[in-house]
Amino acid sequence: MTDFTALGVKDIRDGVAGGSFTAREVAESFNAAVEAAASLNAFIVTTPDHALAAADAVDATRAAGKDLGAMAGVPIGMKDLFCTNGVQTTAASHILEGFTPQYESTVSQNLWDAGAGMLGKLNLDQFAMGSSNETSYFGNVSSPWRKEGSNAAMSPGGSSGGSSTAVAARIAPAATGTDTGGSIRQPAAFTGICGIKPTYGRCSRWGVVAFASSLDQAGPMARSVEDCAIMLEAMAGFDPKDSTSLQMDVPNWEAALSADLKGKKVGIPREYRMDGTDEEILKSWEQGKAWLRDAGAEIVDISLPHTKYALPAYYIIAPAEASSNLARYDGVRYGLRDLPEGAGLQDMYAATREEGFGDEVKRRVLIGTYVLSAGFYDAYYNQAQKVRALVARDFENAWAECDLVLAPTTPTASFPLGDKSDDPLAMYLNDVFAVPASLAGLPAMSVPAMLNADGLPLGLQLVGKAFDEQGVLNAGLAIQQRAGFDAKPEKWW
């Protein structure tokens, strides 16, 4: 009997199309796995009926001899940042608890049109603000991984921690994520899966709860590079409802996958060799160079001189945009309303936000409001935007010397939940390698490389030129084939 939860996107799609099994069998299997893994807290809401209805539609289409979509029969997890028609969407915040959109985000609609079904809405850091999935109003997400010899609950990364946990635990073959400063790549690295942030504008932001609008970008998280290519192809595309959407054809990334990197140059940024980076991370980086060299690539040293300014610039720009975006949550139109007796409008605003927003959201809104205030706008926000331009220019200059950049995804492996929650600066440093590509709007991917001495996954990051997702995916495939990473967490839940 087939263990459907062991299958990824490609295997499920091909098996359903070939008649080896039905989409309903797959959906039933994953629905049961989701229910059995409730202790991971990966899902805020489960939608087994949605998964079954989509599966039945696929089976009926196949029985009628009609063409199937690229994701036909694949049940996925949907990060609870994507608005889903008739299904609660909360961004993991109390202020949106109970909000049920009457419309569908463009990305989720694209996936349903391609034949995918929804297992449920995945937990995340509140409003996507966090690197450990400890800021959700609905509780922490626990990674399915454990350190050898320890039962301590580990972080699945953030903000897409529910997505990474669901895929790594084999309770979803794939999931959507969003990446503002590393929120697809960092959790993918922590849990031993693949995740790609495409070029800014590849995937529509319409219907996605906003954090920082000039940085937010949706992308897929799955067990393999091939699965990410398939899912990204289904998610992407021009959307007239999103003014930042790229009016470009979606390439056939899956068909063009190739692990042959002959003629390609891979840049190694000297500035990424930072103090405090785990030695095993550096060892995996060296191994990554060897793998890409074996695939035919030439390894060259490059400089990205403004890297050290990227993280502080990000933590000015992102909170500034968040403070603007989150101003809409005022208790007037939708979501939570806290109206103390005898209170005026300003009192209602204050009480609603005090009750509805978590500490990390409040922290970032306060930072953002401060840097946008009179007297500080030029000193902080404008300066940060200038640094952002310099970071992007560094990459443009680097492309004269290389086609791709190879770097660690994170400075450390996963850490126990609670270890860094009292130290925001230590938490923010988790994004140090991921943020530069986000500021520049470039495609970037994390691919699992190996396990460290504690038995925890380590990821390698590839950054490509704008619109060159194919180059990133191909290099990821080369690493995947040579790493042979097939480790999975031992089931304890």
N, C-alpha and C positions, 0 to 999 in steps of 0.2 A: 504493500500500500504506500502511495506517495505521501511523503511528509511535505505538505504544501508550504509550511512556514520556513522550510529550508531553501525555498526557491526565491530568486530575485525577480526583478521586473521582466527581463528578457525571457527567462525560462517560463514564467507564468504566461506572458503574452504569446509566446510560440507554442506552448503546450495547449492553451485554449484554442488558438487558431488551427492547430493541427488535429484537434479532437482527442488528445491524450487524456484530457479531463475537462470538466465544465468550470465555467467561471463561478457558478454557485458553490461548487465543492471548495474552491479556493477561498471564497468569501466566508463560508461557514467555518473553515479551519482558522482563519485569522481572527474572526469574531470571537471564537472560543479562546484563542491565545491572548487576545486583549483582555478578556474577562478574567482569565487566570493570572494575569500579571498586574492586577489592580494595585498591589503593594508598591510598584515602581512609581505610581502617581504620574505616569506619562501623559494620560488623557484627562482633560477637564470634563469633556462630554463625550460619550460614545454614541455612535450612530449605526448600529448593526443593520437596521432596516434600509438605510441608504446604500450600504455596501451590497446587500442582497438584491435590492431593486436594480442597481446598476449591473450586477452580475447577470440577473435574469434577462435584462435588455440585451446584453452582449450575447448570451446563449441563444436568444430568439433571432438576433441578427445573423449569427452563424448558421442556424438551422434554415434560415431563409436564403442562404447562399450569397449574402451580401458582404461587402468588404468591411473589415473590422478596423477600428482605430488603433493608433500606435500604442495606447495603454489599455487595450481591451482586456478586461478580466482582471486587472491589477487593482486590488484595494489598497488605498494609501491613507496615511495620517495627514491631517491638515493642521498646520500650526494655527493656533487660535488668535492669529493676527489678520487672517483672511476672512472677510465677511462672507458668510454662507447663508443663502436664502432659507429662512425658516428655522435656522439652527443658531443657538446662542453663540455670540461672538464677544469675548470679554477682554482680549489682550492681557489676560491673567490679572485683571484689576477689579477691585470691588466697585469702582465707580462705573464700570460697564456691566456688572453682573445683571443678568436678566435681559440684556439688550439682544433682540432678535431681528437681524436685518431682513428687509423685504426685497433684497437684491443680492446678486452674486458677484464676487470679485472677478475680474477678468481672468486672472491666472487659474482660479479654481474652475471657472466655467470652461476654460480651454481644456483642462484635464478631464472634466466630465464629458466634454464633446469627443475626447479621444478614447473614451471607454472606461476610464478609471472610476472607482467607487470610493466612498469615504467611510473609513472605520471610525472616525471621530475627530474631535478638535483637541490638538495637542497642547500640553502645558508649556509654559515659557517664563522667562523673567518678565516681570510686569512691564508692559509697554515696550518690551524688548530691551530693557535697561538692566544689564547684568551679564556676568561672565561665568556664573556657576549654577544658575537656575535655583537660587535661594530667595528671590524677591517676589515670587508669585503669591498672590492673595490666596491661592488654592493649595498652597503647601509646596515644599521642596520636591523636585524630581530626583530620584535616586538612579545613579548609573547602574547598569547591570554588572559592571566590572567591580571586582574587589582586589585589594592588594593581597598578595600571597601571605597567608598566615594571619590575616586580619578580617574582621567582620565590619569594620567601619564603613559607613555609607560614603560613597565617593561621588564627586561632582560629575555630571554628564556634560559640563560646559554650558555656555549660555550665549545668546539668549535662547537658541533653539535646542534646549536640553531635552524637552519632551520628544522632539523629532529624533535626536541622536539616540536617545534611550530606546525608543520604539523600534528603530531600524537595527540597532546593535543587539537587542534582546530577541529579535526575530518575531516580534508581534506586529510588524508592518514591513512589507518588502521595500518600501520607500516612503518618504515624507517630504512635504514642502518645508523650507526654511526661509528666513530672511536674514540678510547680512548688511549691517550698517557699519560696523567696524571690525567684523570678524565672526559674526554670530552664526554663520554656517560652518566656516572653516575650523574654528576653535573647538566647538563641540564634536565635530567629525573626528578631529585628531584625538580628543579625549576618549572616544568610544570605539576607535578602530574601524571607522567607515569612511566613505568618500562623500565629499560635498563640494559643489562649485558655486561660486558667486559669478554670474556672467557680467559682461560689460554693462555699466549703468545705462538703463534704458532698454535693454533686451527684453525684460519682462515688465509688463504693465504694473504700475503701483496703484491703479484704480481699484478701490475696494479693499485696500490693505491699510489697516490702522497705522497712521503715520507716527514715526519717532523723529527722524531727521530726514526731511524730504530730499535733500540733495545727495544723500548717501544711501538711503534704503534701497535694497534690491533683492528680489525674490530669487530663489534657486532651489535645485533638488538636492536631497540627501538620500543616499542609497548604498548598497553593499559593494558596488563595483563601478568602475569608470564607464563601462558600457551602459549600465542602468542609468547613470546620471545623464549620459548623452541622450538616451531615449526620452527620459522624462523632461529634460530641458527643452528638447525639440517640441514637445507637446505644450509646455508652459509659455514659451516665448512667442513674440509676434507683435506687430504694430497695433496700437490701440489709440484711436482718435480721442478717447476720453481722458488720456494721460498726455499732458503737454510735453513730458520728458521722454515719451516713448519713441524708440528709434524706428523710422520709416524705412526698414530694410527687410529683405526676404530672410526667412529663417533657413539657415543651411541644413543639409542633411548630415548632421554631425555623426550619427551612428554609422552610416554607410562609409564615411570617409575616415573612420578610425584606423590608425596605423601606428605601430610601435617602432617603426623604422625612423630614426632621427638623423640619418645621414645628411650632412650639409647644414644641420642646425647648430647654433651656438647657444650655450646656456651660461648665463651670467651668475656669478657668485658675489653678492654685495659684501664688501669687507666691513661695512658699518653694521651688519647684522650679527657680527661676532661680539655680542654684548656681555658685559659683566653680569653674573648672576644666572646665566643660561646653564641649565643642567648639562653635565658632561655627556650623559647618554644621548641628549638631544643633539649635541655637536657630533657625536659618533654616528648617529643616524644620518646627519647631514653629509658627512664624509662618504657614507655608504651610498647615499642618494647620488652623489657625484659619480661614483664608480658605476652605478647602474645605468645612468644616462650616457656615460662614456661607452659602456658596453653596447648601448642601443645605437651608437654611431654619432652621438653628439660631441662637439668640442666644448670643453669647459674653459671659461675665461673669467678672469677677475674683473669686476666692475666696481664703480663707486656710485653710491646714492647718498651724496653728502648731507642732505637735509633730513635724513632719516631720524636723527635724534630729536628733531623738533616736531615730528609727525604726531606723536601721541599727545603732547600738550595742546597742539593745534586742534586735534580731533576733539579733545575734551573741553574745548571752548565752542567749536562750531556745532557739534552734535547737541549739547545742552541748550545752546541758543535757539536752535531750530525746534527742539523739544518744548521749550517754554512757550514758543509761539503756537506750535501745533496743539499742545495740551490745554491752551486757553479756552478751547471749545467745550471742555468738560466743566460746566458751570452749574449743573442742576436744573437748567431751564428747559432744554428740549428733549433730552433722553438720558438714560442712565440714572444713577443714584441722585436723589435730592434729599438733603438734610435741611429742614426749615424749622429752626428753633422757634418756640412760641414768641410772638412779638418781634421777630427778626425782620430786618430790611433786606434789600437785594444783596448788598455787600456782605451782610452777615450770612446769607444763604450760600453765596459763593465760597466764603471762608470755611463754613461748617461742612459743606459738601466735599470740598477738596481735602480738608483735614481728615475726614472719615474715609474718603474714597481712594486717595493716593497712598502708596506705601512710602517708606522712608527713603529708598533709593530714588524713586520718582521725584519726591519733594526735593531731595538734594540736587538733582540735576536741573529741575525747574528753577531753583534758587540761583544756581550757578549761571544758568542761561539768562535769567532775567537780569542778573548783576552785570554780565558782560555786554548786554544790549542797552544798559541804562545810560542816560546822559552823563557824559564825563568819562565813561569807560568804553564806549562803543569803539572809538578809534584806537584806544590803547590795547584792547584785547581782541574784539571781534574782527576788526579790519586787519590787524596784524596777523591773526590766525588765518584769514583768507589769503593773505600774501604768502604765508608759509605753505599753505595748500597748493598754491600755484607753483611754488618752488619745488615741492615734492613731485608734482606732476611733471615738471620740466626735467627733473632728475631722471625719471623713467624715459622721457622722450630722448634725452641724450644717450641713455643706456642702449636704446634700440639701435643706435648706430654701431654698437659693438656686439650685440647679442639678440637672439630671437625670443628668449624666455629667461626668467629669473627663477632660481631654485633657492629656497630658504626653509628654515624650520617653520612650522605652523605656530607653535607655542614655545615659550621658554622653559616650560616644565611639563611633566605628565599631569594627569588629573590629581586632584588633592581631596582630602576628606571634606565633606560638607561641614561648614562652620569654621574651617581653618583660617579663612581670610575675610569672613563676613564683617569683622570688626575693624578692618583696615582697608578702606576704599582704594587707597593708592596702590596697595599690593594687588588688589583685585583688578584694577585698571591696567596694570602691567601685563596681564595675560594677553592683552591685545597688541602688544608692542610690535610683533612681526606682521600682524594682519592689517593694521590700520593704514599703512602707506598705500597699498593697492586700493583701499576703499576711498581714500582722499583723491586718488587719481582716477577713480571710476573704471579701473581695469579688471579684466577677468582673472580670477584666481581660484585655485582648487587645492584642497587638502586630500592627500592619499595616504592610507596607512603604510607604515614602513616596517615596524618591528615591535616587539614587546621589550620593556625595560626589565631591570633586575627584579622589580616588584611584580612583574607580570601584567603591567599596564601598557596600553597602546601608545605609540608615538607616531605623529604624522609629519609628512613633508609637504611643503607648500610650493606650488608653481604659479607664477604670475606671468601673464602674457600681454601682448600689445592689444590695444582697443580693438574689439570685434574679432579677435583671433582666439575664440573659444576652442576652435579645432586644434590649434597648436598646444594649448593647455591640456586638452583631453588626450591628445596623442602622447605627450610626455608623461601624463598620469598613467596611461596604459602601459608605457614602457617600464615605469617603476612598478606598477602592479604585477606585471608578468615576472619581473625579476625578484621582487620581494617575496612573492608567493605567500602573502599574508592571508592565512586562513584561520587564524585564532578567533575563537568566540568565547564569550563569558560563560563560565559554568553556572548552570541554572540554580539559583538559590531562592528565587521568589515563588 
